[in-house]
Amino acid sequence: MTSHTDHNLALFNRAQAVIPGGVNSPVRAFKAVGGTPRFITRAQGAYMWDANGQRYIDYIGSWGPMILGHGHPAVLEAVQKAALEGFSFGAPTEREVELAEAIIALVPSIEMVRLVSSGTEAGMSAIRLARGATGRNKIIKFEGCYHGHADALLVKAGSGLATFGNATSAGVPAEVVQHTVVLEYNNVAQLEEAFALHGADLACVMIEPIAGNMNFVRASVPFVKRCRELCTQYGALFIFDEVMNGFRVALGGAQSVYARSLPGFEPDLTVMGKVIGGGMPLAAFGGKRAVMEHLAPIGSVYQAGTLSGNPVATACGLATLREISQPGFFDALSASTRSLVDGLSAAAAAAGVPFSTDCEGGMFGFFLLPELPQNYATVMQTNGARFNTLFHGLLDRGVYIAPALYEAGFVSAAHTPQDISETIAIAHDAFKLL
Ligand SMILES: Cc1ncc(COP(=O)(O)O)c(C=O)c1O
């Protein structure tokens, strides 16, 4: 270890003594890529600085929320004003209504919304709601999609469609995951088989439409179409987990992207997080009134939260949504993201490194594979050692991407053409290391 990382290392050592693994969320620990996690001291615009004072161009953006970059003036002003008015009341506020109205105005499939504090909580609540509303227990999820760490969702496929899935975490009883059917992403035949077997017992199908937890894999249009048709036919709810995609790939989320190819397409429920909180702990789930009215206090599905709809978080989210709703915002963000991935492609080609990439709005992914994968098994064929060399090559030179090959990247409105050019120049050097 060079002296260059001393302050980060000292903090990591201190952290490991008092926090399991030294981190409050596992992927931050750099376990997949090795080396010392950077302890961040501050961030502004497209940049973050670590404990050694090194500056990074940030393509993680707090794992998605920071679509305007760090410290956007309008957001800062809204948060500072809200903080002076009070941190938390445990009583309703006008700002919660405003945020709900803003979300509903942007996403046509949502007629009612409930605010919560994390994507995990939103996903877990949406599943309880789907089960309560349909009176059924079984759920379908897809391999490679992450929906937060609720017990019923920490599961991988069993040995066949008629068998139970297996928990992927200790502490999750087999009984808790026995209702979760795990299928291969983008596999229409398997989906049809699962519905034929379990259709009458299915409460919902939950999907990450543009999966960012296996880097960047799109659900194909025919696959989404078939999910929609089968859910409707069997009376199951189709849940889009847009915690990452929502207000990030387009103003109307991934569902608006699919509606371009499937006119009138709508999921029944949508799970949101990240951008709607603008960096504060805020998430939500919403959908049709008839389904949402199953929630307490009017319905029999219980769901609650001390800090739900927190006044400072809602101020941050509202200010963020206001900025991204400006005309041309997503055109500019998409162009910026496209210029980044085109530049990375050219850098890989110049170094003779197999490379494939895709992006939508302010979200991108790339693979050290000649073709874009369609499912999790193919994503995991990426050579981890080569990815790690690239990761550290970029990081050492001041470009911060996610420290794992199965995570998406994010461009913000604060990334200037100069930041993108600087990143591409650095990538030319980093790819040569492979
Ligand atoms: C698609 C998706 N769903 C749910 C979650 C869980 O959200 P949170 O980390 O806020 O609990 C994540 C987090 O990365 C996510 O990417």
The ligand as a Gaussian input file, in Angstrom:
#p B3LYP/6-31G(d) Opt

LIG

0 1
 C      -33.542000      -2.032000      -8.071000
 C      -33.359000      -1.852000      -6.601000
 N      -34.363000      -2.146000      -5.770000
 C      -34.257000      -1.979000      -4.443000
 C      -33.094000      -1.517000      -3.877000
 C      -32.989000      -1.350000      -2.394000
 O      -32.967000      -0.001000      -2.075000
 P      -32.311000       0.521000      -0.703000
 O      -30.841000       0.275000      -0.828000
 O      -32.689000       1.964000      -0.653000
 O      -32.931000      -0.260000       0.399000
 C      -32.010000      -1.207000      -4.701000
 C      -30.748000      -0.704000      -4.126000
 O      -29.737000      -0.603000      -4.739000
 C      -32.152000      -1.367000      -6.099000
 O      -31.147000      -1.087000      -6.937000

